Amino acid sequence: MISLGAVLGVAAVALGMVLTPGPNMMYVVSRSITQGRRAGLISLGGVALGFVVYIFATALGLSALFSAVPELYLTVKLAGAGYIGWLAWQAVRPGGNSVFAPVELPAHPPHKLFLMGMVTNLLNPKAAIMYASLIPQFIDVPAGHLLLQSVQLGGVQIVVSLLVNSALVVAAGTIAVFLARQPGWLRIQRYVTGGLLGLIAVKLVTDPARPIPA
């Protein structure tokens, strides 16, 4: 059974990750703005399934593989940090776009929305780092039942992500209109987003933590 401290720790990490725009948020928000809230929620369902895949991949030994091959773990972590740093630059660079900036996208049927949401998440470095190197740190090895602990902690992360992203999907259109009418706030949102992404990238590079066997 996972402890309250582990639940709160994973929830805090998950909240920090989901509040910094990445591929998942960009995809579901853009779909909500261009194709409606229903499309955004269907896309989010695909993202959720991608998280489930990560849960079981981690629980069945991904973190153990990284522990056995530290160079592989370091490669994934640095690649993820580099990608997040690139997202930070895209947000703050002159002419950079906000996650809520309207983007012209072709309308997709529900099954394609769901599939693209899942694929976007499976190719998301933030999700890979979350499950492969962060969540395993909250597993209590002496307590046993490592598979169950991994699934429970992953479930906490999914709940946090779905709650935040669902709220963004529902409010995306309103937020986009507000920011379009208030360019000053749009600029602030871009710099805050870029700053948070940059801090996470630096944290990933400088954090000496290593994954524990799952």
Phi, psi and omega per residue, in radians:
M1 nan 2.284 -3.129
I2 -1.318 2.629 -3.110
S3 -1.492 2.858 3.093
L4 -1.100 -0.667 3.129
G5 -1.064 -0.693 3.117
A6 -1.159 -0.721 3.116
V7 -1.064 -0.829 -3.123
L8 -1.150 -0.664 3.132
G9 -1.114 -0.844 3.123
V10 -1.127 -0.698 3.136
A11 -1.083 -0.708 -3.140
A12 -1.152 -0.786 3.118
V13 -1.106 -0.781 -3.130
A14 -1.080 -0.704 3.138
L15 -1.136 -0.753 3.120
G16 -1.086 -0.680 -3.134
M17 -1.224 -0.763 -3.046
V18 -1.269 -0.435 -3.137
L19 -1.416 -0.157 3.063
T20 -1.786 1.974 -3.002
P21 -0.962 2.310 3.065
G22 -2.411 -2.903 -3.092
P23 -0.996 -0.711 -3.112
N24 -1.084 -0.892 -3.121
M25 -1.102 -0.756 -3.125
M26 -1.037 -0.702 -3.103
Y27 -1.202 -0.895 -3.058
V28 -1.203 -0.627 3.122
V29 -1.191 -0.767 3.140
S30 -1.102 -0.662 3.107
R31 -1.164 -0.680 3.138
S32 -1.144 -0.700 -3.118
I33 -1.216 -0.746 -3.017
T34 -1.553 -0.469 -3.022
Q35 -2.211 -0.004 3.079
G36 1.822 2.865 -3.072
R37 -1.109 -0.656 -3.138
R38 -1.038 -0.758 3.128
A39 -1.110 -0.678 3.117
G40 -1.123 -0.715 -3.135
L41 -1.229 -0.631 3.069
I42 -1.122 -0.752 3.096
S43 -1.062 -0.695 3.126
L44 -1.129 -0.570 3.056
G45 -1.062 -0.703 3.074
G46 -1.126 -0.687 3.080
V47 -1.048 -0.733 3.136
A48 -1.078 -0.728 3.118
L49 -1.104 -0.650 3.065
G50 -1.049 -0.685 3.090
F51 -1.101 -0.698 3.124
V52 -1.056 -0.725 3.095
V53 -1.038 -0.773 3.130
Y54 -1.100 -0.682 -3.141
I55 -0.979 -0.903 -3.055
F56 -1.300 -0.519 3.060
A57 -1.109 -0.739 3.122
T58 -1.195 -0.812 -3.096
A59 -1.087 -0.528 -3.095
L60 -1.596 0.161 2.944
G61 2.246 0.108 3.139
L62 -1.100 -0.767 3.128
S63 -1.156 -0.573 3.078
A64 -1.135 -0.676 3.095
L65 -1.084 -0.755 3.131
F66 -1.143 -0.591 3.099
S67 -1.176 -0.658 -3.134
A68 -1.294 -0.516 -3.127
V69 -2.188 1.409 -3.081
P70 -0.990 -0.553 -3.131
E71 -1.106 -0.629 3.115
L72 -1.159 -0.761 3.098
Y73 -1.046 -0.794 -3.120
L74 -1.107 -0.681 3.126
T75 -1.087 -0.810 3.134
V76 -1.110 -0.747 -3.108
K77 -1.132 -0.773 -3.137
L78 -1.200 -0.637 3.093
A79 -1.125 -0.741 3.100
G80 -1.113 -0.735 3.122
A81 -1.098 -0.712 3.118
G82 -1.113 -0.692 3.141
Y83 -1.166 -0.770 3.128
I84 -1.129 -0.657 3.070
G85 -1.084 -0.662 3.092
W86 -1.121 -0.723 3.088
L87 -1.074 -0.677 3.113
A88 -1.069 -0.772 3.122
W89 -1.118 -0.711 3.119
Q90 -1.067 -0.538 -3.133
A91 -1.335 -0.669 -3.004
V92 -1.739 -0.255 -3.108
R93 -1.105 2.688 3.093
P94 -0.992 2.222 -3.111
G95 1.441 0.138 -3.137
G96 -1.150 2.718 -3.093
N97 -1.753 2.587 2.993
S98 -1.514 2.681 3.089
V99 -1.087 -0.391 -3.140
F100 -1.683 0.083 3.103
A101 -1.223 2.284 -3.139
P102 -1.030 2.334 3.116
V103 -2.260 2.329 3.126
E104 -1.325 2.064 3.120
L105 -2.269 2.492 3.083
P106 -1.197 2.539 3.115
A107 -1.230 2.361 -3.134
H108 -2.064 2.592 3.065
P109 -1.213 2.834 -3.071
P110 -0.937 -0.757 -3.078
H111 -1.134 -0.592 3.123
K112 -1.305 -0.640 3.063
L113 -1.022 -0.803 -3.123
F114 -1.117 -0.808 -3.116
L115 -1.104 -0.760 -3.135
M116 -1.165 -0.600 3.062
G117 -1.091 -0.749 3.126
M118 -1.142 -0.812 -3.124
V119 -1.112 -0.735 3.105
T120 -0.983 -0.734 -3.128
N121 -1.249 -0.724 -3.127
L122 -1.116 -0.453 3.114
L123 -1.716 0.220 -3.067
N124 -1.578 1.985 3.137
P125 -1.033 -0.581 3.129
K126 -1.061 -0.741 -3.140
A127 -1.179 -0.730 3.131
A128 -1.057 -0.780 -3.140
I129 -1.159 -0.717 3.134
M130 -0.965 -0.875 -3.036
Y131 -1.438 -0.602 -3.042
A132 -1.473 -0.479 -3.030
S133 -2.241 -0.308 -3.097
L134 -1.774 -0.957 -3.108
I135 -1.004 -0.728 3.132
P136 -1.016 -0.382 3.129
Q137 -1.174 -0.323 -3.106
F138 -1.720 0.079 3.120
I139 -1.433 2.318 3.123
D140 -1.629 1.691 -3.065
V141 -1.038 -0.818 -3.135
P142 -1.038 -0.431 -3.110
A143 -1.296 -0.263 3.124
G144 1.306 -2.955 -3.140
H145 0.891 0.884 -3.037
L146 -1.112 -0.640 3.108
L147 -1.094 -0.800 3.135
L148 -1.115 -0.739 3.114
Q149 -1.057 -0.755 -3.136
S150 -1.069 -0.764 -3.134
V151 -1.150 -0.733 -3.138
Q152 -1.127 -0.795 3.141
L153 -1.163 -0.669 3.059
G154 -1.094 -0.640 3.095
G155 -1.093 -0.668 3.090
V156 -1.061 -0.785 -3.139
Q157 -1.087 -0.740 -3.122
I158 -1.108 -0.751 3.138
V159 -1.048 -0.813 3.140
V160 -1.072 -0.806 -3.117
S161 -1.101 -0.767 -3.117
L162 -1.170 -0.681 3.133
L163 -1.098 -0.833 -3.108
V164 -1.169 -0.834 -3.092
N165 -1.192 -0.586 3.074
S166 -1.083 -0.740 3.108
A167 -1.092 -0.697 3.134
L168 -1.187 -0.679 3.109
V169 -1.067 -0.801 -3.105
V170 -1.142 -0.654 -3.047
A171 -1.709 -0.018 -2.993
A172 -1.003 -0.802 -3.116
G173 -1.067 -0.782 3.141
T174 -1.111 -0.774 3.137
I175 -1.108 -0.740 -3.133
A176 -1.067 -0.763 3.127
V177 -1.113 -0.766 3.137
F178 -1.053 -0.834 -3.103
L179 -1.177 -0.590 3.113
A180 -1.139 -0.558 -3.133
R181 -1.496 -0.271 -3.107
Q182 -2.183 1.368 -3.081
P183 -1.022 -0.488 3.099
G184 -1.114 -0.773 3.096
W185 -1.172 -0.605 3.105
L186 -1.086 -0.714 3.121
R187 -1.152 -0.734 3.123
I188 -1.092 -0.752 -3.137
Q189 -1.060 -0.700 3.129
R190 -1.125 -0.775 -3.103
Y191 -1.224 -0.662 3.085
V192 -1.113 -0.794 3.107
T193 -1.036 -0.855 3.138
G194 -1.079 -0.691 3.122
G195 -1.113 -0.760 3.128
L196 -1.139 -0.736 3.100
L197 -1.090 -0.717 3.130
G198 -1.098 -0.715 3.118
L199 -1.101 -0.713 3.111
I200 -1.131 -0.710 3.120
A201 -1.065 -0.780 3.122
V202 -1.119 -0.729 3.129
K203 -1.053 -0.739 3.136
L204 -1.112 -0.705 -3.101
V205 -1.216 -0.676 -3.034
T206 -1.618 -0.212 -3.104
D207 -1.241 2.117 -3.113
P208 -1.441 -0.012 -3.065
A209 -1.086 2.612 3.084
R210 -2.214 2.611 -3.137
P211 -1.180 2.612 3.081
I212 -1.760 2.710 3.128
P213 -1.053 2.400 3.106
A214 -1.771 nan nan
